[in-house]
Amino acid sequence: MEPIDPVYGTATLLLIAAGAVALLLILIMVLKLHAFVSLVLVSLVTAIVVGFDLADIPDVLLYGFADTLGSVALLVAFGVMLGRLLEVTGGAQVLADTLINRFGEKRAPFALGVAALLFGFPIFFDAGLVVFLPIILTVARRFGGSLLYYALPAAGGFAAMHAIVPPHPGPVAAAQQINADIGLTLLVGLPIAVLAWYVGVYLVSKVLAARVDVQLTDVVFGKIEDGTDDADGEGDGQHRLGQRPPAFGTVLALLLIPLVLISCDTVLDTLVAAGTLEEGTGWVDFLGLLGQTPIALLITVLVAILVLGRPNASMAQVSSILDGALGPICAIILITGAGGMFGGVLELSGIGAALSSSLSDLGFSLILQAFVIATLLRVAQGSATVALTTTGGLIAGPAAEANLGEVHLTLLVVAIAAGATVLSHVNDSGFWLVSRFFGMDEKTTLKTWTVMETTLGVSAFAIAAILWVVL
């Protein structure tokens, strides 16, 4: 669907959006109405207030809801199946133990974050997070303390790579719009993303975790197994499936399957966009199909069933385990979809177009314009992708007139991505995914995830701005 022509001016639309967010927070945090019901209700009210034709409102509500469910439901379902198999066979514990033995207890959060940065290079934020979830929870179970010590560095690693570094679609789209070189954007964006993660995520997560105690969640996997079954905590290696946990190499290879498959699709898309490969070639399309996130995770789950499940249990037992993993995630999927519905209503309301037209000439430095425009669009309608692409289109003209060099064009892409990262809140489906995966209520998620996303974006922009002046 296309956004409607705004019925109201930009200021009025912004007030409507702010009022909708305030109403949603009141319903959830004050009146304690269920988040799914609250999101659908506020989406409906907002659609009516902004002036959609009443006959079109069902389609408007389904636009964001269906789009979000289409991308989230399959990967969350396959992801928790994989995670459950890793957990009940001891695979997650093997990964956690190896991680701790290599880096030590004190460096476990740092190690999780570095691993997320590596895995996050080709994998989208939500796919990476759902695959890493059993590892995060297992490490947190072993050492105790606030879950945020382990969750934020890993989630922030995936967020940093997804937002800033090609070949992820957001920075690629922005680079194409302003004619920045994608390869150079990768070379410049990668060290900026890593440094911004360290400052804006890792260091900040220590402060947040010390102040906010989030207990280990059982919403996804039920009771998290720690591999022990006796009073002294040493255990005897017994797990719910099999006598011995799988080898570290087996578990690592299993996790590398989606990484390799999705990487192939990501690289192929980049080569097709660059004109190196021709779209429509049979083998290109086939590898691209295997690399689609739901297909890659489906293949990984099938391999996990064969490698982890069937040697230790009957297919009926394995199916029962997978059924147990799917039950608790219904609420996560529905709430995340409803978050996408709310963001979709704001997107189709025309607020982006109205805000863009009023921000097209802010009268200050081009890199600051890019960051501010992307930030305001992100806050107003929730979607980082929309903020990236819209800002890229707005900045393309001034960037061409400024006759910028290649490095400055890539820094402009980073500034746009940084602005599209900050202030993730209730109109962002990712906000609800993180909230439910880590068992946090809305207030806690605002105090932690929203703050961390903001410090990540601001850190990335600060680095880009310094390089803009120096180079």
N, C-alpha and C positions, 0 to 999 in steps of 0.2 A: 504494500500500500504506500501511497505517497502522502506526505504531510498536507494538511488542509491549509488554505489561505487563512492566516490568523484573523480571527474576529476582533481581537483586542490588540492594543499596542504592546510593545515589549515590556514596559513596566507592569502592566496589568497581568500579562502572562507570567512574569516572574513572581508576582504576588500570589497568583493562583497556585503555581508550583510550590512556593514556600508554604502556603496554607495547607496544601495537600500533604506535604511532608509532616507538618506540625500535627495535622489531624491523625495521620497514621501513627505517629509516635504516641499521641494521647491514647488512641484506641489500644495499642499494644502494651505500652509501659504503665499507663495509669489505670485504664479500665480492664486490662488483662485479657482483652479479646484475643482469640487465637490469631496468629500472624497471617495464616492463609486467608481466613475470613476477612481480616482487616485490610489486607492488600487488595483483594478483589473488590471490596466495598469502596475503598478510597479510589481505586482505578475507575470504577463506575461513576462515582460522584464527580471526579475530575473530568471525565469524558463529557459528562452533561454540562458542566460549568464552562468548559472551554469552547463549547459551541458545535460539537459534532451533531450531525443529523441523527435523530433518535434511531432511525432504521439502520444506520451504519454502526452504531455503538457495539453490537455483538461482534462484528468483524474487527473493530478497533481493539476490543479486549483480547480477542483471539490472536491478533497479530503478534504482540510481544510474547504472549503466553505460549503459543504453539512454536514460535521460533526458538524460545529458550528451552522448552521441553525437548524439541528435536535435537538440540545440541547437548543437553545435559542428561536426559533420562538414560539413554543407552550407555554413555560412558560411565555414569555413576553406577548403574546396575552391574556392568561388566567389571568395573573397578572394585566394587565391594565383594563380588564373587571371588576375584583374584585375591583380594586382601584376606578374605575369610579362609581360603585354602592355605595361604601363607601362614596365617595365625594358628590354625588348628594342627598343622603338620610341623610347626616349629620353625618354618622358614623365616618368618619375620624375626624370631628370636636369634636365629643364626646370623642374619644380617646385622641386627643390633649388636650382638656380641662381637662380631668381627669389627664393626665400626668402633666400638668402645676400646677393643684391644689395640687397634691401630692408633687411635687419637687420644684415648684416655677419657675419663668421666668428665673432666672440666671442659674438654674441647668437643664434647658430643654435640652441643647445639651448633657450633661452628662447622663441624663435619657434616651435619645434616644440611646446613645451608649451602656448603660447597657442592655437595652431591646434587642438591636441587638446582644449582646454577648449571651444572654439567648436564643433567637430564633435561633441564628446561630450555636448552639451546634449540632443540627441534620440536619439543612437545608443548602444546598449549597449557596454559595455567591450570585449568580445571582438570584436564586429563592427568597432568603430572601430579597434582595434589592428591587425586584419588588413588593413584598407584602408590604414592609414598605414604599414604595414611597409616597402614599397619606398622611401618617402620617407626614413624613418629610416635605412635601410641605405645609401641613396645618399649622404646627407649625411655619414654616418660614414665611408664609403669615401673621400669627397673630402678630409676633414680629418684622418683618422686618430685615433690615441689610443683610449682605451677606448670601446667601444660604449655604455657606460652613460651617458656624457655626453649622448648624444642619445636613448637608449631610455627612460631612467627619467623624464625630464620629460614625454615624450609619453604613455607608459603611465600615469604618475601622474595626468596630466590627465584621461584617460578614466576612471580609477578614482575620482577625486574627484567628477566629475559623476555617475557611475553610482551612487555610494553615497549621496550627500547630497541631490542636487537633483531635485525633481519636474520632469518627469513620469516619471522612472524608477520602476519598479514597487516597489522596496524602500521608499524614503521615502514614496511614495504610500500603500502598505499600512499603514505605521506611523502616518502622519497620520490615516488613516481610523479606525484602531483606537482612537486616543486623542482622536478628534474635533477634531483640529487642522485649521485652514483650509489647503487645499492651495495656494491662490494665495499666501497669506502665507508658507507654508513655502518656496515658490519664492523669494519676495522676500528672505527672511531667509537661506535656505540657500545661495543663489547667491554672495553676497559672502563668506560663511564658507568655502565650498568653494574659491573663488579664493584667498583669503588662506591657507587651510590648505595649498593646493597650493604656493604660493610658499615658505612656511616649511618645511613637512613633506616636500615633494618636490623642488622646484627647488634650494633651498639644500643640502638633504641629498644630492641627487644629485651635486653638485660634490665633496663630501667622499668619497662612496662611489666615484665614478669615479676620483678621484685615488689611492685605495688599492687598488682592484681593477681589474685590466686584463682586460677581456673583448674578445677579438678578434672581428672581423667574421665573422658566421656565413654559411655558404653552404648551410645545411641546407634552406632553403625555395626559393631561386631558383637554386641552383647558383652558378656564378661571377657575382658581381655586376658588371654593366657600369658603367663610369664615363664612357662617352661618348668616350673617347680611344683612339687606336689607333696612336700613334707614340711614339717614345722621349722627346720633349720634353714629353709630357703635354698638348700643346695640342689635339691631335686635329683632325679635319677635318669633324666633324659626321656621320661615317658610323656607322650603327647596324646591328644585325643585320636589322632590317626597315626598308626605305625609305632614301632618301637624306638626308632631313632629319627631325629630331624634330618632333612635333606642336607646335602653338602652345600657349602657356600657357593661353589662354582655353579651348581645346578640352579640355585635361587637367583644368582646374578645373571646367568644366561636367560632365565625366564623373564626377568625385568628388562633385559636388553632387547627382547623381541619387539615390544611396542616402540622402543626407542629407535631401533633400526628401521622398522617398517615406516614409521611416521617421518623419520629423517629422509627416507627415499622419496616420499611424496613431497616433502618440503623442498628438497633440492630440485626435484623435477619441476615443481611449480616455478621456482626461481629461474631455472634454465629456460623454461617455456616463455616466461615473461621477458627474459633477456633476448629471446629470439634464437638461442643456441639449439633448442630442440623444437620440433614442430608438434603442436597440439593435435591429437587425433591419431597419432601413431599407436599401433596396437600394444606394443610392449610398454610404452609410456603410460597409456591409459590403465593397463593391467596393474603395473606397479603403483600407480596413483590410487587405484581402488584398494589395494592391500594396505596402503599407507593412510587411508582415511581412519581417523581416530576410532570410531566404533568398530570398524572391521579389524583394525590392528589389535584392539583389546579383546574382541571375540576370538581371534586366533590365539592370543595369549591365554585366555581362559581355557580353551580346548586343550592346549598343550599342558597347562597346569593340571587339568583333570587327569590327563594321561600320565604325567610325570609325578605329581604329588598325590593325587587322589586314588586312582585305580590300583597302584601297587599295594595300597594299605587298606582299602575298603571296597565294598561292592558299589556298583553304580547307584543303587538305591540309597545307600548311606551318603554318597557324595551329593546326590540330588537333594537329600534332606538338609545337608549342610548349606548348600547354595540357597535353598528356600529360606533357611533361617537368616541368611545374610540379606535377602531382598526385603523381608518384612519391615524392618525398622527404617528403611530409607524412603518409604512412601512419602512421609511428611517432608523430608528434605527436598525431594524432587518437586512436590507440589508447591512448597513455599518458594523455592527458587524460581519455578515457572511463574508464580504470581508476582514475584519481584520483577521478572522480565515483562510481565503485563503492565505493571505500573510505569516502568521505564518506557515501554512502547507507546503508552497513551501520551506521555509527555513528549516523546519524539514526534508522534504524528500530529500533535497539537499545533505545530508550527513554531514552537518556542525557539527551536534551533535556528530557523531561518530569520525570525524576528531579531533574535539576539545577534546573529551574525551580521545583519545589515547595520545594526547600531554600533557594532564593534569594528567595522571595516577600516576605520581610520582613527586610531587612538592617539596618534601624534607622538609616540615615543619609540625607542629602539625596536628594531624589527624582531629581534630574538625575544624581547620582553613582551611585545605584542603577541607573538606566537604562543608563549606560555600563558598569558592572561586569557586570551581567547579560548584556548583549549581547556583551561581550568573552569571558566565560566560555563562553557558548553557541557563539560563533564558534570559539574554540580547541578546544572539545570535539568538535564535529561537522563543522566546516569550511564549511558553507554560510552565506554572509552573509544570504541571503534568509530562511532558517529562523531565524537569530539575530534578524533584524529583526522578523519577524512574531511570533515567540514572545515576544520582549521587549515588543513593543507590546501584546500581550494581557495580559501580567503587569502592565504599568505602567498600563493603562487605568483599573483600579479606583482605585488610589491617586491618579492624576491627577484623576479626577472628584471624589474626596473633597476634594482640595486646592483645588478651585475656582480653577484657574489661569486667567490671562488668555490671550488668543490668542497673544501673543508668546512667553510662557513655554511654551505647548504646542508651538510650532514649535521652540523651543530644545531641548525634550525629544526631538523627532523627530531633530534633529541629533545629540544625544548618543547615541541608540540607533544611528543610522547610523554614528557614529564608532566605537562599540564593535564593530559588526559588520564594520568594515574592518580592524582591527588584526590582526597576527600571522597573516597568510596563510601556511599551511605545507602539509605533504604530504597532508593530508586535504581540500585545496581544489583543485578542478579548475583554477581560474585560475592557481594556482601552477605547475602542469605546463605550461599553455599558454605562460606567460611564459618558463619555463625552456627549453622547446624552441624557441620562436620566436627567442630571442636566443642560443641555443647555449650555455647555462650548465649546469653540472652542479648537483646538488642542494645541495651545500655552498655554492657560490657564490650560488645563488638564495636560500638562507636568509640569507646575509650581506648581500644587496643588496635584493632584492624584498621579503622579509619585513620587513627593517628599515624600508624606505621606506613600506610599507603601515602599519606601526606608527606611524611619525612623522607620517604623514598623518592617521590616526585620532586620535592624541593631540593634534595641533594643532587639529583641528576641535573636539574636546571642550573643549580649553582656552579657545578663543574663545567657545564656547557657554556655558561655565561663568562666564566673566567677564561676559558679557552678562546671564546669569541673575541675578547679584548686583547689577549696575549698574542694570538696567531695572526 
